[in-house]
Amino acid sequence: MLAIISTMDPNNRLFAKDYVKPRLDVRGNELFAGNEQKIPDPNNFFTGLPLAKKSNKRSISFLDAKMKQAIQIRKMEQ
């Protein structure tokens, strides 16, 4: 599908190198990323690249199933 769309409109902003999906607030309005801190880029190495997305990595747990269940029960009691 993307190949078909790209041949129909190759200049669409979705196919730009620096395209980032716009962030939306609760009401569906587009949020602009203007308050982000930037690092020095003297050779323009980072120019034109999209910002990294947050990762959904989970932490490693070394607890056995009984210990996890005991912790979960304790949290539910609180």
Sequence and secondary structure as in RCSB ss.txt:
>XXXX:A:sequence
MLAIISTMDPNNRLFAKDYVKPRLDVRGNELFAGNEQKIPDPNNFFTGLPLAKKSNKRSISFLDAKMKQAIQIRK
MEQ
>XXXX:A:secstr
 HHHHHHH TT GGGSTT    EE TTS EE   S      TT SSTT                HHHHHHHHHHH
HH 
